[in-house]
């Protein structure tokens, strides 16, 4: 009497979509991922809009994305993915280690945050950690997050003030800001004065530095 063989279920690797606006960086990360057993890059995007368009047709297990890409900022992209594709995990791979930047990414739905100066070993550790326990932070980031932190931009400013501050930091004039947000230039001037008063800052350069330090705009 022959013993029936059990069906062999094929092993399915973790499928990854990779987003970064630098071709060499994408190629390097893809090559490193290909050396990690159980993971594969199935698609690539060079900016946030392309990534979201790609996800409408491809459903990966994990997205690895930069925070600083042309067009949509990383925070918006992460929030969109978290809202539309809750089953897709997001690992940020960035050169920026500002605590506020990290906090905003995690608050919008990122599962992990890895710095671009990480070793190949840490990349593998981050991928496996995100897929098994649901999260990963680079040790240097984790250490900084445990230290007493200063207030975030969301603690100090209203949503409208943050919108205006970001545009000011990008060099936009009050008339341009007003046109984009549906406000008069005088109202924008009032908001700017209140922002400066609330933050204790006296000029546009200081506001711009604040926006960079808080992760509202990229350096």
Residue frames as a rotation matrix with the C-alpha (Angstrom) as fourth column:
UNK 1
0.580 0.814 0.000 0.00
0.814 -0.580 0.000 0.00
0.000 0.000 -1.000 0.00
UNK 2
-0.350 -0.752 0.559 1.55
0.733 -0.592 -0.337 3.30
0.584 0.292 0.758 -1.07
UNK 3
-0.077 0.245 -0.966 1.56
0.819 -0.537 -0.201 6.31
-0.569 -0.807 -0.160 1.24
UNK 4
0.630 0.376 0.680 0.11
0.729 -0.588 -0.350 9.41
0.269 0.716 -0.644 -0.43
UNK 5
-0.516 -0.857 0.007 2.57
0.828 -0.501 -0.250 12.28
0.218 -0.123 0.968 -0.73
UNK 6
0.238 0.532 -0.813 1.72
0.676 -0.692 -0.255 15.56
-0.698 -0.489 -0.524 0.88
UNK 7
0.675 0.051 0.736 1.38
0.641 -0.534 -0.551 18.48
0.365 0.844 -0.394 -1.48
UNK 8
-0.324 -0.848 -0.420 4.37
0.921 -0.385 0.068 20.80
-0.219 -0.364 0.905 -1.36
UNK 9
0.790 0.597 -0.142 3.26
0.570 -0.799 -0.190 24.39
-0.227 0.069 -0.971 -0.86
UNK 10
0.118 -0.801 0.586 5.62
0.776 -0.294 -0.558 26.72
0.620 0.521 0.587 -2.74
UNK 11
-0.091 -0.258 -0.962 7.36
0.866 -0.498 0.051 29.30
-0.492 -0.828 0.269 -0.57
UNK 12
0.531 0.339 0.777 6.26
0.700 -0.692 -0.176 32.83
0.478 0.637 -0.604 -1.38
UNK 13
-0.539 -0.802 -0.257 8.83
0.821 -0.433 -0.372 35.54
0.187 -0.411 0.892 -0.68
UNK 14
0.140 0.494 -0.858 7.86
0.598 -0.733 -0.325 38.90
-0.789 -0.467 -0.398 0.83
UNK 15
0.075 -0.031 0.997 7.06
0.964 -0.255 -0.081 41.17
0.257 0.966 0.011 -2.10
UNK 16
-0.084 -0.280 -0.956 8.49
0.611 -0.772 0.172 44.68
-0.787 -0.570 0.236 -1.96
UNK 17
0.631 0.152 0.761 7.83
0.683 -0.574 -0.452 47.89
0.368 0.805 -0.466 -3.89
UNK 18
-0.118 -0.826 -0.551 10.80
0.899 -0.325 0.295 50.26
-0.423 -0.460 0.781 -3.73
UNK 19
0.760 0.403 0.511 10.53
0.583 -0.770 -0.260 54.06
0.289 0.495 -0.820 -4.09
UNK 20
0.169 -0.718 -0.675 13.47
0.483 -0.536 0.692 56.46
-0.859 -0.443 0.256 -4.36
UNK 21
0.919 0.274 -0.283 14.19
-0.064 -0.604 -0.794 59.27
-0.388 0.748 -0.538 -6.81
UNK 22
0.098 -0.945 -0.313 17.84
-0.928 -0.200 0.313 58.24
-0.359 0.260 -0.897 -7.30
UNK 23
0.686 0.211 -0.696 18.38
-0.589 0.723 -0.362 55.41
0.427 0.658 0.620 -9.79
UNK 24
-0.252 -0.888 -0.384 21.67
-0.350 0.453 -0.820 54.28
0.902 -0.072 -0.425 -8.24
UNK 25
-0.642 0.083 0.762 20.14
-0.762 0.041 -0.647 54.13
-0.085 -0.996 0.037 -4.77
UNK 26
0.462 0.882 0.093 17.24
-0.843 0.469 -0.264 52.00
-0.276 0.043 0.960 -6.03
UNK 27
0.522 -0.320 -0.791 19.60
-0.431 0.701 -0.568 49.67
0.736 0.637 0.228 -7.85
UNK 28
-0.580 -0.804 0.129 21.81
-0.477 0.206 -0.855 49.30
0.661 -0.557 -0.503 -4.77
UNK 29
-0.385 0.519 0.763 18.89
-0.842 0.141 -0.521 48.58
-0.378 -0.843 0.382 -2.45
UNK 30
0.661 0.658 -0.362 17.37
-0.751 0.583 -0.311 46.15
0.006 0.477 0.879 -4.95
UNK 31
0.116 -0.717 -0.688 20.68
-0.391 0.603 -0.695 44.30
0.913 0.350 -0.210 -5.19
UNK 32
-0.774 -0.403 0.488 20.95
-0.577 0.133 -0.806 44.08
0.260 -0.905 -0.336 -1.40
UNK 33
0.028 0.884 0.466 17.37
-0.896 0.229 -0.380 42.85
-0.442 -0.407 0.799 -1.05
UNK 34
0.592 0.195 -0.782 17.99
-0.667 0.663 -0.340 40.17
0.452 0.723 0.522 -3.68
UNK 35
-0.390 -0.834 -0.389 20.69
-0.325 0.520 -0.790 38.75
0.862 -0.182 -0.474 -1.39
UNK 36
-0.689 0.234 0.686 18.26
-0.698 0.040 -0.715 38.37
-0.195 -0.971 0.136 1.52
UNK 37
-0.928 0.313 -0.202 16.46
0.225 0.903 0.365 35.06
0.296 0.293 -0.909 1.56
UNK 38
-0.369 0.886 -0.280 12.68
0.900 0.267 -0.344 35.42
-0.230 -0.379 -0.897 1.48
UNK 39
0.220 0.415 -0.883 12.43
0.172 -0.907 -0.384 38.95
-0.960 -0.067 -0.271 0.05
UNK 40
-0.442 -0.370 0.817 12.16
0.868 0.053 0.494 40.30
-0.226 0.927 0.298 -3.49
UNK 41
-0.498 0.247 -0.831 11.60
-0.203 -0.965 -0.165 43.69
-0.843 0.086 0.531 -5.13
UNK 42
-0.205 0.528 0.824 8.72
0.800 0.575 -0.170 43.36
-0.564 0.625 -0.540 -7.60
UNK 43
0.482 0.368 0.795 8.34
0.771 -0.609 -0.186 47.00
0.416 0.703 -0.578 -8.71
UNK 44
-0.473 -0.704 -0.530 10.03
0.833 -0.553 -0.009 50.40
-0.287 -0.445 0.848 -8.42
UNK 45
0.694 0.631 0.346 8.93
0.694 -0.715 -0.088 54.04
0.191 0.301 -0.934 -8.39
UNK 46
-0.358 -0.902 0.241 10.97
0.815 -0.428 -0.390 57.23
0.455 0.057 0.889 -8.68
UNK 47
-0.846 0.108 0.523 8.58
-0.299 -0.907 -0.296 59.59
0.442 -0.407 0.800 -6.85
UNK 48
-0.818 0.518 0.250 5.58
-0.169 0.199 -0.965 59.62
-0.550 -0.832 -0.076 -4.54
UNK 49
0.047 0.885 -0.463 2.93
-0.855 -0.204 -0.476 60.03
-0.516 0.418 0.748 -7.22
UNK 50
-0.137 -0.181 -0.974 4.37
-0.786 0.618 -0.004 57.18
0.603 0.765 -0.227 -9.26
UNK 51
-0.972 -0.235 -0.001 4.41
-0.175 0.725 -0.666 55.02
0.157 -0.647 -0.746 -6.13
UNK 52
-0.471 0.865 0.174 0.72
-0.366 -0.012 -0.930 55.63
-0.803 -0.502 0.322 -5.41
UNK 53
0.210 0.503 -0.838 -0.17
-0.973 0.025 -0.229 54.98
-0.094 0.864 0.495 -9.05
UNK 54
-0.520 -0.530 -0.670 1.82
-0.589 0.790 -0.168 51.75
0.618 0.307 -0.724 -8.94
UNK 55
-0.954 0.130 0.272 0.03
-0.167 0.522 -0.836 50.56
-0.251 -0.843 -0.476 -5.81
UNK 56
-0.044 0.979 -0.201 -3.30
-0.847 -0.143 -0.511 50.81
-0.529 0.148 0.835 -7.62
UNK 57
0.495 0.179 -0.850 -2.16
-0.754 0.575 -0.318 47.86
0.432 0.799 0.420 -9.77
UNK 58
-0.157 -0.656 -0.738 0.34
0.035 0.743 -0.668 46.03
0.987 -0.131 -0.094 -7.55
UNK 59
0.756 0.419 0.503 -0.28
-0.489 -0.149 0.859 44.90
0.435 -0.896 0.093 -3.97
UNK 60
-0.187 -0.911 -0.367 3.03
-0.177 0.399 -0.900 44.24
0.966 -0.104 -0.236 -2.19
UNK 61
0.412 0.206 -0.888 3.59
0.782 0.420 0.460 43.11
0.468 -0.884 0.012 1.37
UNK 62
0.272 -0.484 -0.832 5.98
0.689 -0.506 0.520 45.96
-0.672 -0.714 0.196 2.04
UNK 63
0.799 -0.122 0.589 6.90
0.369 -0.674 -0.640 49.37
0.475 0.729 -0.493 0.65
UNK 64
0.033 -0.826 -0.563 10.39
0.876 -0.247 0.414 50.77
-0.481 -0.507 0.715 1.17
UNK 65
0.592 0.292 0.751 10.29
0.682 -0.679 -0.273 54.49
0.430 0.674 -0.601 0.50
UNK 66
-0.670 -0.742 0.042 12.47
0.671 -0.628 -0.395 57.56
0.319 -0.237 0.918 0.79
UNK 67
0.040 0.678 -0.734 10.99
0.809 -0.453 -0.374 60.58
-0.586 -0.579 -0.567 2.55
UNK 68
0.028 -0.153 -0.988 12.39
-0.218 -0.965 0.143 63.19
-0.975 0.212 -0.060 0.19
UNK 69
-0.498 -0.109 0.861 11.20
0.749 0.446 0.490 62.79
-0.437 0.889 -0.140 -3.40
UNK 70
-0.991 0.131 -0.010 9.92
-0.116 -0.835 0.538 65.20
0.061 0.534 0.843 -6.07
UNK 71
-0.347 0.937 -0.036 6.24
-0.130 -0.010 0.991 66.09
0.929 0.348 0.125 -5.95
UNK 72
0.714 0.699 0.028 4.35
-0.169 0.133 0.977 64.58
0.679 -0.702 0.214 -3.02
UNK 73
-0.170 -0.769 0.616 6.26
-0.894 -0.142 -0.424 64.66
0.414 -0.623 -0.664 0.24
UNK 74
-0.738 -0.274 -0.617 6.96
-0.123 0.953 -0.277 61.44
0.664 -0.129 -0.737 2.10
UNK 75
-0.891 0.431 0.141 4.53
-0.150 0.014 -0.989 62.17
-0.428 -0.902 0.053 4.93
UNK 76
-0.081 0.899 -0.430 1.63
-0.908 -0.245 -0.340 62.54
-0.412 0.363 0.836 2.49
UNK 77
-0.178 -0.062 -0.982 2.59
-0.718 0.690 0.087 59.36
0.672 0.721 -0.168 0.64
UNK 78
-0.947 -0.217 -0.239 2.81
0.002 0.736 -0.677 57.31
0.323 -0.641 -0.696 3.85
UNK 79
-0.639 0.765 0.079 -0.57
-0.382 -0.227 -0.896 58.62
-0.667 -0.603 0.438 5.03
UNK 80
0.035 0.642 -0.766 -2.16
-0.999 0.015 -0.033 57.75
-0.010 0.767 0.642 1.66
UNK 81
-0.464 -0.271 -0.843 -0.77
-0.398 0.914 -0.075 54.22
0.791 0.300 -0.533 1.75
UNK 82
-0.998 0.070 0.002 -1.90
0.024 0.377 -0.926 53.72
-0.065 -0.923 -0.378 5.34
UNK 83
-0.392 0.910 -0.131 -5.39
-0.616 -0.366 -0.697 54.95
-0.683 -0.192 0.705 4.47
UNK 84
0.266 0.537 -0.801 -5.91
-0.964 0.157 -0.215 53.12
0.010 0.829 0.559 1.16
UNK 85
0.324 -0.246 -0.913 -3.81
-0.249 0.909 -0.333 49.99
0.913 0.336 0.234 1.69
UNK 86
0.515 -0.071 0.855 -3.82
-0.847 -0.196 0.494 49.22
0.133 -0.978 -0.161 5.44
UNK 87
0.951 -0.129 0.281 -2.42
0.053 0.964 0.262 45.74
-0.304 -0.234 0.923 4.83
UNK 88
0.560 -0.788 0.257 0.76
0.466 0.043 -0.884 47.11
0.685 0.614 0.391 3.24
UNK 89
0.615 -0.441 -0.654 3.61
0.637 -0.212 0.741 47.80
-0.465 -0.872 0.151 5.65
UNK 90
0.824 -0.344 0.450 5.85
0.091 -0.703 -0.705 50.84
0.558 0.622 -0.549 5.07
UNK 91
0.415 -0.797 -0.439 9.55
0.801 0.091 0.591 51.04
-0.431 -0.597 0.676 5.92
UNK 92
0.989 -0.133 -0.071 11.11
-0.150 -0.921 -0.360 54.48
-0.018 0.367 -0.930 5.54
UNK 93
0.290 -0.953 0.091 14.69
0.929 0.303 0.213 54.58
-0.231 0.023 0.973 4.27
UNK 94
0.896 0.181 0.405 15.96
0.270 -0.947 -0.175 58.12
0.352 0.266 -0.897 4.72
UNK 95
-0.184 -0.980 0.072 19.04
0.631 -0.174 -0.756 60.24
0.754 -0.094 0.651 5.29
UNK 96
-0.199 0.190 0.962 17.12
-0.447 -0.891 0.083 62.51
0.872 -0.413 0.262 7.69
UNK 97
-0.422 -0.045 -0.906 17.29
0.612 0.722 -0.321 61.67
0.669 -0.690 -0.277 11.39
UNK 98
-0.743 0.229 0.629 15.36
-0.479 -0.839 -0.260 64.62
0.468 -0.494 0.733 12.84
UNK 99
-0.933 0.359 0.028 13.18
0.213 0.613 -0.761 63.31
-0.290 -0.704 -0.648 15.67
UNK 100
-0.232 0.895 -0.380 10.12
-0.428 -0.445 -0.786 65.28
-0.873 -0.020 0.487 14.53
UNK 101
-0.274 0.049 -0.961 10.55
-0.952 0.129 0.278 63.87
0.138 0.990 0.011 11.02
UNK 102
-0.907 -0.126 -0.403 10.55
-0.090 0.990 -0.106 60.34
0.412 -0.060 -0.909 12.41
UNK 103
-0.762 0.646 -0.038 7.58
0.130 0.096 -0.987 60.99
-0.634 -0.757 -0.158 14.70
UNK 104
-0.125 0.734 -0.668 5.50
-0.782 -0.487 -0.389 62.40
-0.611 0.474 0.634 11.85
UNK 105
-0.469 -0.113 -0.876 6.33
-0.754 0.567 0.331 59.41
0.459 0.816 -0.351 9.62
UNK 106
-0.961 0.082 -0.263 5.38
0.194 0.878 -0.437 56.90
0.196 -0.471 -0.860 12.32
UNK 107
-0.586 0.785 -0.198 2.22
-0.109 -0.319 -0.941 58.83
-0.803 -0.530 0.273 13.22
UNK 108
-0.075 0.549 -0.832 1.13
-0.945 -0.305 -0.116 58.68
-0.318 0.778 0.542 9.57
UNK 109
0.818 0.566 0.104 1.50
-0.528 0.810 -0.255 54.90
-0.229 0.154 0.961 9.42
UNK 110
0.152 -0.831 -0.536 5.14
-0.675 0.309 -0.670 53.96
0.722 0.463 -0.514 8.83
UNK 111
0.953 0.175 -0.247 6.13
0.016 0.786 0.618 50.68
0.302 -0.593 0.746 10.53
UNK 112
0.474 -0.856 -0.209 9.84
0.779 0.296 0.553 51.36
-0.411 -0.424 0.807 10.56
UNK 113
0.963 -0.259 -0.076 12.51
-0.269 -0.898 -0.347 53.99
0.022 0.355 -0.935 10.01
UNK 114
0.530 -0.818 0.223 15.96
0.721 0.573 0.390 53.06
-0.446 -0.046 0.894 8.71
UNK 115
0.525 -0.420 -0.740 18.78
-0.369 -0.896 0.246 55.49
-0.767 0.144 -0.625 7.97
UNK 116
0.957 -0.098 -0.272 20.56
-0.244 0.231 -0.942 55.34
0.155 0.968 0.197 4.62
UNK 117
0.030 -0.998 0.050 23.93
-0.880 -0.050 -0.472 54.93
0.474 -0.030 -0.880 6.30
UNK 118
0.519 0.238 0.821 22.79
-0.678 0.700 0.226 51.57
-0.521 -0.674 0.525 7.73
UNK 119
-0.634 -0.771 0.057 24.74
-0.632 0.560 0.535 48.41
-0.445 0.303 -0.843 6.96
UNK 120
-0.398 0.471 -0.787 23.39
-0.608 0.508 0.611 45.59
0.687 0.722 0.084 4.74
UNK 121
-0.786 0.086 -0.612 23.03
0.432 0.785 -0.445 43.52
0.442 -0.614 -0.654 7.91
UNK 122
-0.797 0.506 -0.329 20.81
0.054 -0.484 -0.874 46.18
-0.602 -0.714 0.358 9.48
UNK 123
-0.503 0.633 -0.589 18.70
-0.860 -0.302 0.410 46.37
0.082 0.713 0.696 6.31
UNK 124
-0.480 0.302 -0.824 18.00
-0.050 0.928 0.369 42.65
0.876 0.219 -0.430 6.62
UNK 125
-0.847 0.128 -0.516 17.31
0.532 0.201 -0.822 43.05
-0.001 -0.971 -0.239 10.33
UNK 126
-0.744 0.580 -0.333 14.86
-0.446 -0.801 -0.400 45.88
-0.498 -0.149 0.854 9.61
UNK 127
-0.432 0.585 -0.686 13.01
-0.741 0.203 0.640 43.92
0.514 0.785 0.346 6.90
UNK 128
-0.513 0.206 -0.833 12.62
0.308 0.950 0.045 40.83
0.801 -0.233 -0.551 9.06
UNK 129
-0.894 0.154 -0.420 11.63
0.380 -0.234 -0.895 42.87
-0.236 -0.960 0.151 12.11
UNK 130
-0.662 0.677 -0.321 8.92
-0.716 -0.698 0.004 44.80
-0.221 0.232 0.947 10.23
UNK 131
-0.248 0.576 -0.779 7.46
-0.636 0.510 0.580 41.59
0.731 0.639 0.240 8.81
UNK 132
-0.422 0.045 -0.905 7.60
0.425 0.892 -0.153 39.55
0.801 -0.450 -0.396 12.04
UNK 133
-0.455 0.215 -0.864 6.96
0.869 -0.102 -0.483 41.95
-0.192 -0.971 -0.140 14.92
UNK 134
0.458 0.830 0.317 5.55
0.887 -0.449 -0.105 44.88
0.055 0.330 -0.942 12.96
UNK 135
0.995 -0.059 0.084 8.19
-0.060 -0.998 0.008 47.55
0.083 -0.013 -0.996 13.41
UNK 136
0.272 -0.956 -0.110 11.82
0.962 0.272 0.016 48.67
0.015 -0.110 0.994 13.40
UNK 137
0.993 -0.111 0.045 13.81
-0.111 -0.994 0.002 51.78
0.044 -0.007 -0.999 14.32
UNK 138
0.251 -0.968 -0.024 17.49
0.203 0.077 -0.976 52.39
0.947 0.240 0.216 13.72
UNK 139
0.151 -0.216 -0.965 19.26
0.960 0.266 0.091 52.23
0.237 -0.940 0.248 17.11
UNK 140
-0.853 -0.519 -0.055 20.41
0.518 -0.830 -0.204 55.86
0.060 -0.202 0.977 16.89
UNK 141
-0.478 0.777 0.411 16.83
-0.242 -0.566 0.788 56.96
0.844 0.277 0.459 16.18
UNK 142
0.369 0.641 -0.673 15.43
0.447 0.512 0.733 54.84
0.815 -0.572 -0.098 19.02
UNK 143
-0.280 -0.582 -0.763 17.96
0.956 -0.099 -0.276 56.33
0.085 -0.807 0.585 21.43
UNK 144
-0.962 -0.089 0.257 17.05
0.106 -0.993 0.050 59.88
0.251 0.076 0.965 20.46
UNK 145
-0.159 0.983 0.087 13.34
-0.127 -0.108 0.986 59.16
0.979 0.145 0.142 20.77
UNK 146
0.274 0.227 -0.935 13.86
0.792 0.499 0.353 58.05
0.546 -0.837 -0.043 24.39
UNK 147
-0.757 -0.588 -0.285 15.42
0.650 -0.634 -0.420 61.38
0.066 -0.503 0.862 25.30
UNK 148
-0.034 0.753 -0.657 13.21
0.555 -0.532 -0.639 64.23
-0.831 -0.386 -0.401 26.56
UNK 149
-0.434 -0.086 0.897 11.88
0.894 -0.164 0.417 65.91
0.112 0.983 0.148 23.45
UNK 150
-0.888 0.152 -0.434 10.94
-0.070 -0.977 -0.199 69.47
-0.454 -0.147 0.879 22.67
UNK 151
0.063 0.998 0.014 7.39
-0.083 0.019 -0.996 70.27
-0.995 0.062 0.084 21.51
UNK 152
-0.460 -0.130 0.878 6.50
0.799 0.370 0.473 69.32
-0.387 0.920 -0.067 17.95
UNK 153
-0.986 0.132 0.105 5.20
-0.051 -0.827 0.560 71.77
0.161 0.547 0.822 15.36
UNK 154
-0.258 0.952 -0.167 1.71
0.297 0.243 0.923 70.29
0.919 0.188 -0.346 15.88
UNK 155
-0.005 0.207 -0.978 1.98
0.999 0.044 0.004 71.15
0.043 -0.977 -0.207 19.60
UNK 156
-0.559 -0.411 -0.720 2.99
0.541 -0.839 0.059 74.75
-0.628 -0.357 0.692 18.94
UNK 157
-0.841 0.200 -0.502 0.99
-0.467 -0.737 0.488 75.74
-0.273 0.645 0.714 15.84
UNK 158
0.196 0.953 0.231 -2.45
-0.390 0.292 -0.873 75.22
-0.900 0.081 0.429 14.35
UNK 159
0.109 -0.091 0.990 -2.91
0.705 0.709 -0.013 73.21
-0.701 0.699 0.142 11.14
UNK 160
0.881 0.275 0.385 -3.47
0.469 -0.615 -0.634 76.42
0.062 0.739 -0.671 9.15
UNK 161
0.752 -0.651 -0.104 -0.36
-0.552 -0.708 0.441 78.02
-0.361 -0.274 -0.891 10.64
UNK 162
-0.016 -0.752 0.659 1.72
0.040 0.658 0.752 74.97
-0.999 0.038 0.020 9.70
UNK 163
0.458 0.256 0.851 0.38
0.830 0.218 -0.513 75.18
-0.317 0.942 -0.112 6.11
UNK 164
0.988 -0.044 0.145 1.36
0.010 -0.936 -0.351 78.84
0.151 0.348 -0.925 5.90
UNK 165
0.504 -0.854 0.132 4.74
-0.507 -0.168 0.845 78.27
-0.699 -0.493 -0.517 7.56
UNK 166
0.107 -0.454 0.885 5.65
0.516 0.786 0.341 75.56
-0.850 0.420 0.318 5.04
UNK 167
0.629 0.192 0.753 4.86
0.770 -0.282 -0.572 77.89
0.103 0.940 -0.325 2.14
UNK 168
0.935 -0.355 0.007 6.79
-0.347 -0.907 0.240 80.75
-0.078 -0.227 -0.971 3.75
UNK 169
0.288 -0.866 0.408 9.78
-0.246 0.345 0.906 78.46
-0.925 -0.362 -0.114 4.20
UNK 170
0.118 -0.193 0.974 9.58
0.836 0.548 0.008 77.59
-0.535 0.814 0.226 0.50
UNK 171
-0.785 -0.578 -0.222 10.00
0.419 -0.760 0.496 81.28
-0.455 0.297 0.840 -0.31
UNK 172
-0.248 0.777 0.579 6.41
0.877 -0.074 0.475 82.03
0.412 0.626 -0.663 -1.30
UNK 173
-0.927 -0.011 0.376 5.16
-0.067 -0.979 -0.193 85.64
0.370 -0.204 0.906 -1.03
UNK 174
-0.737 0.675 0.034 2.02
-0.053 -0.007 -0.999 86.47
-0.674 -0.737 0.041 1.01
UNK 175
-0.085 0.727 -0.681 0.00
-0.912 -0.333 -0.242 87.09
-0.402 0.600 0.691 -2.18
UNK 176
-0.414 -0.146 -0.899 1.00
-0.647 0.742 0.178 83.68
0.641 0.655 -0.401 -3.59
UNK 177
-0.990 0.036 -0.138 0.19
0.124 0.691 -0.712 81.93
0.070 -0.722 -0.688 -0.31
UNK 178
-0.513 0.847 -0.138 -3.17
-0.392 -0.375 -0.840 83.68
-0.764 -0.376 0.525 -0.10
UNK 179
-0.083 0.461 -0.884 -4.05
-0.994 0.019 0.104 82.66
0.065 0.887 0.457 -3.66
UNK 180
-0.627 -0.243 -0.740 -3.15
-0.330 0.944 -0.030 79.01
0.706 0.225 -0.672 -2.98
UNK 181
-0.897 0.216 -0.385 -5.01
0.439 0.528 -0.727 78.79
0.047 -0.821 -0.568 0.34
UNK 182
-0.071 0.932 0.356 -7.97
0.697 -0.209 0.686 81.03
0.714 0.297 -0.634 -0.53
UNK 183
0.312 0.094 -0.945 -6.93
0.860 -0.452 0.239 83.82
-0.405 -0.887 -0.222 1.86
UNK 184
0.949 -0.075 0.306 -6.19
0.067 -0.901 -0.428 87.51
0.308 0.427 -0.851 1.47
UNK 185
0.063 -0.998 -0.002 -2.56
0.396 0.027 -0.918 88.60
0.916 0.057 0.397 1.64
UNK 186
-0.134 -0.049 0.990 -3.43
-0.710 -0.692 -0.131 90.62
0.692 -0.720 0.058 4.76
UNK 187
0.831 0.472 0.295 -4.77
-0.548 0.602 0.581 87.48
0.096 -0.645 0.758 6.48
UNK 188
0.662 -0.675 -0.326 -1.53
0.489 0.718 -0.496 85.68
0.569 0.169 0.805 5.57
UNK 189
-0.219 -0.756 0.616 0.45
-0.081 -0.615 -0.784 88.56
0.972 -0.222 0.073 7.10
UNK 190
0.284 0.412 0.866 -1.60
-0.891 -0.221 0.397 88.26
0.355 -0.884 0.304 10.30
UNK 191
0.989 0.068 -0.129 -0.96
-0.034 0.968 0.251 84.51
0.142 -0.244 0.959 10.45
UNK 192
0.292 -0.955 -0.048 2.76
0.457 0.183 -0.870 85.06
0.840 0.232 0.490 9.88
UNK 193
-0.196 -0.327 0.924 2.91
-0.551 -0.743 -0.380 87.61
0.811 -0.583 -0.035 12.70
UNK 194
0.613 0.507 0.606 1.12
-0.785 0.308 0.537 85.22
0.086 -0.805 0.587 15.07
UNK 195
0.861 -0.383 -0.336 3.44
0.300 0.914 -0.272 82.36
0.411 0.133 0.902 14.08
UNK 196
-0.080 -0.945 0.318 6.49
0.176 -0.328 -0.928 84.51
0.981 -0.018 0.192 14.81
UNK 197
-0.032 0.143 0.989 5.00
-0.841 -0.539 0.051 85.66
0.541 -0.830 0.137 18.12
UNK 198
0.875 0.450 0.179 4.11
-0.477 0.736 0.481 82.10
0.085 -0.506 0.858 19.18
UNK 199
0.753 -0.630 -0.192 7.56
0.552 0.762 -0.338 80.74
0.359 0.148 0.922 18.27
UNK 200
0.709 -0.495 -0.502 9.52
0.156 -0.584 0.796 83.75
-0.688 -0.643 -0.337 19.50
UNK 201
-0.182 -0.746 0.641 11.13
0.882 0.164 0.441 84.23
-0.434 0.646 0.628 16.07
UNK 202
0.124 0.166 -0.978 11.76
0.124 -0.981 -0.150 87.52
-0.984 -0.102 -0.143 14.30
UNK 203
-0.191 -0.239 -0.952 12.56
-0.843 -0.456 0.284 86.83
-0.502 0.857 -0.114 10.62
UNK 204
0.694 0.517 -0.502 11.89
-0.719 0.544 -0.433 84.56
0.049 0.661 0.749 7.66
UNK 205
-0.119 -0.832 -0.542 15.29
-0.595 0.497 -0.632 82.87
0.795 0.247 -0.554 7.92
UNK 206
-0.785 -0.138 0.603 14.50
-0.610 0.342 -0.715 81.76
-0.108 -0.929 -0.353 11.48
UNK 207
0.242 0.946 0.216 11.09
-0.775 0.322 -0.543 80.48
-0.583 -0.036 0.811 10.39
UNK 208
0.536 -0.110 -0.837 12.73
-0.690 0.514 -0.510 78.48
0.486 0.851 0.199 7.59
UNK 209
-0.580 -0.808 -0.103 15.26
-0.542 0.477 -0.692 76.93
0.608 -0.346 -0.715 9.97
UNK 210
-0.476 0.510 0.717 12.43
-0.709 0.260 -0.656 76.02
-0.521 -0.820 0.237 12.34
UNK 211
0.570 0.761 -0.310 10.51
-0.786 0.397 -0.474 74.34
-0.238 0.514 0.824 9.50
UNK 212
0.146 -0.616 -0.774 13.58
-0.573 0.585 -0.574 72.28
0.806 0.527 -0.267 8.54
UNK 213
-0.771 -0.533 0.349 14.35
-0.564 0.315 -0.764 71.32
0.297 -0.785 -0.543 12.14
UNK 214
-0.293 0.763 0.576 10.76
-0.657 0.277 -0.701 70.19
-0.694 -0.584 0.421 12.72
UNK 215
-0.780 -0.087 0.620 10.72
0.268 0.849 0.456 68.11
-0.566 0.521 -0.638 9.54
UNK 216
0.260 0.924 -0.281 8.05
0.076 -0.310 -0.948 70.27
-0.963 0.225 -0.151 7.86
UNK 217
0.890 -0.100 -0.445 10.22
-0.456 -0.171 -0.874 70.77
0.012 0.980 -0.198 4.78
UNK 218
0.705 -0.704 0.087 13.32
0.703 0.710 0.044 69.01
-0.093 0.030 0.995 3.54
UNK 219
0.227 -0.702 -0.675 16.67
0.205 -0.644 0.738 70.83
-0.952 -0.306 -0.003 3.84
